[in-house]
Amino acid sequence: MYRPARRLADIAPFHVVELLTRARQLEAEGRDIIHMEVGEPDFPTPEPIAAAAVDAIRRGKTLYTEALGLPELREAIAAFYRTRHGVAVPATRVAVTAGASGALNLAFACLAEPGSQWLLADPGYPCNRHILRVYEGRPQNIPVGPDSNFQPTPELLRQHWSATTAGLLVASPANPTGTLLTAPEIAALAGVCRAKDGHFLVDEIYHGLTYAPQEVPSGDETDAPTACAAGDDIWVINSFSKYFQMTGWRLGWMVIPEAYVRDVEKLAQNLVLCPSTPAQHAALAAFAPETIAILEMRRGEFRKRRDFLAPALASVGFRITARPQGAFYLYCDCSGLCDDSFELARDLLEKVGVAATPGLDFGSNTPEKHIRFAYTTGIDRLAEAVDRLRRHFAR
């Protein structure tokens, strides 16, 4: 018998993972593939974090922790908000989670009623809407584009809000566009959600990986504003994956409105028991000055890559209509080069060995016209990719 739940019909495959699988097959056959498809930093986890994990395992720190995480790690995260953002976040409101995905699972398990609608930007990270669907919520896409810097606006919220809308989820910096929300923009969105008696969730997983405009000297980077500064009724999700370069460790956190802390704790006790104990002990070293120094040096390298790749892709014929202010992506309009970005992504992989992600993964807002390139490899490899692209389109 095969009878999966009906919700599975609404959950699409993650096409970038399927492209990665094909890229690995081609590599096994001896092909040289330049990976610009997966949103994963190419740097190893900083040594102080790895050393802390080894030390914790040797000292037997491998048993269950509290469901919401090690108290000392929750305190360290709260202290990070004070020192990095100047925002007071009580450690009691911090939940350590199994990555940002684990945080979003807990948030939607707590908030999503069957049939409730949730507003999400389109294009946007596909797993967010699929996680929501698992908990019987209904994603409602808000088409966004260059006129709003690919972010929702209060006007768009009012336009799309309905009687069954329960809340809004945004990302800043956003995937796939790398665009940011300013502090006034976050406050304005929060105001609409409050006026509508809705929930407001903000994905800040790429915080720390933000860059000044190309014309500003390197080293003058500023951090994106955190939604924690816009009110204590906002759900804020973050992760150790991107800035801290701990993707496979599966560790993140969530700042929860005080009234919901016990609810999330009950869910965590039942759904996950606790996050990885060795990973939590390792993460205590993530905030050490020597670790931050390593991360900031790598942040500078990501900026150099963005500053190289954006004009290089434009010279090939891609239009970069999203201002790439953070994360490590360029979301390009490829309509001047092809009719279907999915076919283009397959051609680039098979014919020239460049792996990129088609717009199909990110929603229904003209996906055939867009393709995402990740600058998660060195400038020498990015330059080789651009040369291959230029030769491909010159045929």
MIRO-199922 format. One line per 5 residues: their letters; for each residue x, y, z of C-alpha. Coordinates in steps of 0.1 Angstrom, whole numbers, always signed. Layout:
// residues N
A	X Y Z | ...
//
This chain:
// residues 395
MYRPA	+0 +0 +0 | +12 +35 -8 | -9 +63 +6 | +11 +94 +17 | -6 +123 +33
RRLAD	-23 +148 +9 | +0 +176 +20 | +29 +159 +2 | +13 +170 -31 | +21 +206 -21
IAPFH	+58 +199 -13 | +80 +202 -43 | +115 +187 -45 | +144 +210 -38 | +158 +213 -74
VVELL	+192 +226 -63 | +198 +194 -44 | +190 +174 -75 | +213 +196 -95 | +240 +190 -69
TRARQ	+235 +152 -72 | +239 +154 -110 | +270 +176 -105 | +285 +150 -82 | +278 +123 -108
LEAEG	+296 +143 -135 | +326 +149 -111 | +328 +111 -105 | +331 +108 -143 | +361 +131 -143
RDIIH	+343 +164 -152 | +355 +197 -136 | +324 +213 -121 | +324 +248 -107 | +299 +248 -79
MEVGE	+278 +280 -77 | +245 +263 -68 | +244 +254 -31 | +242 +281 -4 | +271 +267 +17
PDFPT	+303 +286 +27 | +334 +270 +12 | +355 +278 +43 | +359 +251 +70 | +345 +256 +104
PEPIA	+369 +279 +123 | +395 +260 +143 | +385 +274 +177 | +350 +260 +172 | +362 +226 +160
AAAVD	+387 +224 +189 | +359 +231 +214 | +339 +203 +199 | +368 +178 +202 | +374 +189 +238
AIRRG	+337 +186 +247 | +335 +150 +233 | +367 +140 +251 | +353 +154 +283 | +321 +133 +278
KTLYT	+298 +163 +270 | +276 +141 +249 | +244 +136 +270 | +211 +153 +265 | +208 +190 +274
EALGL	+178 +210 +283 | +152 +211 +254 | +159 +248 +248 | +196 +243 +249 | +226 +248 +272
PELRE	+219 +277 +296 | +254 +290 +290 | +249 +290 +252 | +216 +309 +255 | +234 +334 +277
AIAAF	+262 +337 +251 | +236 +344 +223 | +219 +370 +244 | +253 +386 +251 | +260 +386 +213
YRTRH	+229 +407 +207 | +241 +432 +233 | +276 +436 +220 | +269 +433 +182 | +236 +450 +180
GVAVP	+232 +470 +212 | +199 +452 +219 | +189 +436 +252 | +175 +401 +247 | +168 +381 +278
ATRVA	+185 +346 +276 | +151 +332 +288 | +137 +341 +254 | +164 +323 +234 | +159 +287 +222
VTAGA	+188 +268 +208 | +175 +247 +179 | +186 +222 +153 | +195 +248 +127 | +173 +276 +115
SGALN	+151 +250 +99 | +146 +234 +133 | +136 +268 +146 | +111 +274 +119 | +96 +240 +125
LAFAC	+91 +248 +161 | +76 +283 +153 | +51 +269 +128 | +42 +240 +150 | +34 +265 +177
LAEPG	+15 +291 +155 | +1 +276 +123 | -35 +266 +125 | -48 +242 +98 | -58 +263 +68
SQWLL	-42 +295 +82 | -25 +316 +55 | +10 +331 +59 | +25 +357 +37 | +60 +351 +22
ADPGY	+80 +369 -4 | +82 +354 -38 | +110 +348 -48 | +120 +333 -14 | +136 +303 +2
PCNRH	+115 +272 -8 | +118 +252 +24 | +101 +279 +44 | +68 +274 +26 | +72 +236 +26
ILRVY	+78 +236 +64 | +47 +257 +69 | +27 +232 +47 | +38 +203 +69 | +20 +220 +98
EGRPQ	-11 +225 +77 | -6 +261 +71 | -10 +277 +37 | +17 +298 +22 | +5 +329 +3
NIPVG	+32 +343 -20 | +37 +381 -23 | +53 +388 -57 | +82 +412 -51 | +106 +427 -75
PDSNF	+132 +455 -81 | +107 +483 -72 | +107 +471 -36 | +142 +457 -35 | +126 +422 -36
QPTPE	+112 +427 -1 | +76 +430 +11 | +63 +465 +18 | +34 +476 +42 | +13 +484 +11
LLRQH	+18 +449 -3 | +10 +434 +31 | -23 +453 +33 | -31 +443 -3 | -26 +406 +3
WSATT	-38 +402 +39 | -71 +384 +42 | -94 +372 +69 | -75 +339 +72 | -40 +354 +72
AGLLV	-22 +346 +104 | +12 +363 +99 | +42 +372 +78 | +76 +356 +74 | +104 +377 +59
ASPAN	+142 +372 +55 | +169 +398 +58 | +193 +393 +41 | +171 +373 +18 | +177 +341 -2
PTGTL	+179 +341 -33 | +183 +379 -37 | +207 +390 -9 | +186 +421 -2 | +181 +437 +32
LTAPE	+154 +454 +52 | +163 +486 +69 | +154 +492 +106 | +125 +515 +96 | +112 +490 +70
IAALA	+112 +462 +97 | +94 +485 +121 | +68 +494 +95 | +61 +457 +87 | +59 +449 +124
GVCRA	+33 +477 +127 | +11 +463 +100 | +13 +428 +116 | +3 +443 +150 | -26 +463 +135
KDGHF	-38 +431 +118 | -33 +410 +150 | -9 +388 +131 | +24 +372 +139 | +57 +385 +125
LVDEI	+86 +361 +119 | +120 +373 +106 | +147 +350 +93 | +181 +365 +100 | +202 +334 +91
YHGLT	+226 +355 +69 | +233 +381 +95 | +270 +389 +97 | +273 +383 +59 | +264 +418 +49
YAPQE	+285 +442 +27 | +288 +478 +20 | +281 +490 -16 | +309 +484 -41 | +319 +521 -41
VPSGD	+325 +520 -3 | +361 +510 +7 | +365 +474 +19 | +365 +471 +56 | +337 +495 +62
ETDAP	+310 +468 +64 | +280 +473 +86 | +257 +447 +101 | +221 +444 +91 | +196 +457 +117
TACAA	+181 +429 +138 | +143 +427 +142 | +149 +422 +179 | +152 +459 +181 | +117 +464 +167
GDDIW	+98 +448 +195 | +97 +418 +218 | +67 +404 +201 | +87 +394 +170 | +100 +359 +163
VINSF	+136 +361 +152 | +154 +331 +137 | +191 +328 +132 | +217 +300 +127 | +253 +290 +132
SKYFQ	+254 +277 +96 | +263 +307 +74 | +283 +334 +92 | +297 +310 +117 | +303 +284 +89
MTGWR	+288 +254 +108 | +264 +241 +82 | +266 +204 +89 | +266 +209 +126 | +228 +217 +124
LGWMV	+226 +243 +151 | +206 +276 +152 | +185 +296 +176 | +153 +315 +179 | +143 +346 +199
IPEAY	+108 +339 +211 | +81 +363 +224 | +80 +357 +262 | +44 +344 +262 | +53 +315 +239
VRDVE	+85 +303 +255 | +68 +275 +274 | +49 +264 +244 | +80 +261 +223 | +98 +243 +251
KLAQN	+70 +217 +252 | +72 +212 +214 | +110 +209 +216 | +108 +183 +243 | +86 +162 +222
LVLCP	+99 +168 +187 | +137 +169 +191 | +145 +164 +228 | +174 +187 +224 | +199 +201 +199
STPAQ	+232 +183 +193 | +252 +185 +226 | +287 +185 +211 | +276 +212 +186 | +263 +233 +214
HAALA	+295 +231 +233 | +314 +239 +201 | +292 +270 +195 | +303 +285 +228 | +336 +292 +210
AFAPE	+318 +309 +181 | +316 +342 +200 | +352 +343 +211 | +373 +372 +198 | +397 +350 +179
TIAIL	+368 +333 +162 | +351 +365 +152 | +384 +377 +138 | +385 +347 +115 | +349 +352 +105
EMRRG	+353 +389 +97 | +384 +381 +75 | +362 +356 +56 | +334 +381 +54 | +358 +404 +36
EFRKR	+366 +377 +11 | +329 +372 +4 | +326 +409 -4 | +356 +407 -28 | +339 +379 -46
RDFLA	+306 +398 -49 | +324 +429 -61 | +341 +407 -88 | +312 +385 -99 | +284 +411 -102
PALAS	+300 +432 -130 | +315 +400 -146 | +281 +384 -149 | +266 +417 -162 | +292 +417 -189
VGFRI	+281 +383 -201 | +245 +394 -204 | +229 +387 -170 | +209 +415 -154 | +213 +418 -117
TARPQ	+181 +436 -106 | +184 +428 -69 | +209 +448 -49 | +232 +422 -35 | +237 +436 +1
GAFYL	+242 +403 +20 | +243 +365 +20 | +264 +352 -9 | +241 +352 -39 | +234 +370 -71
YCDCS	+199 +367 -84 | +200 +374 -121 | +175 +381 -148 | +186 +358 -176 | +156 +365 -200
GLCDD	+180 +381 -224 | +199 +349 -227 | +173 +322 -226 | +136 +314 -224 | +137 +290 -195
SFELA	+162 +293 -166 | +157 +256 -157 | +168 +245 -191 | +197 +270 -189 | +208 +256 -156
RDLLE	+208 +221 -170 | +227 +233 -201 | +253 +251 -181 | +259 +221 -159 | +261 +195 -187
KVGVA	+279 +216 -214 | +303 +239 -195 | +304 +225 -160 | +290 +255 -142 | +263 +246 -116
ATPGL	+237 +273 -108 | +202 +273 -93 | +172 +280 -115 | +145 +304 -104 | +120 +275 -102
DFGSN	+132 +267 -67 | +123 +301 -53 | +86 +305 -62 | +62 +313 -90 | +72 +349 -97
TPEKH	+87 +347 -132 | +110 +319 -122 | +118 +311 -158 | +135 +345 -161 | +158 +341 -132
IRFAY	+188 +321 -121 | +209 +323 -88 | +247 +322 -87 | +264 +316 -53 | +298 +331 -48
TTGID	+309 +303 -25 | +341 +295 -42 | +373 +314 -47 | +378 +343 -72 | +400 +322 -94
RLAEA	+371 +296 -98 | +346 +324 -103 | +367 +339 -131 | +369 +305 -147 | +331 +301 -145
VDRLR	+326 +335 -161 | +350 +326 -189 | +330 +294 -195 | +298 +313 -196 | +311 +339 -220
RHFAR	+323 +312 -244 | +290 +293 -241 | +269 +324 -250 | +293 +334 -278 | +285 +302 -297
//
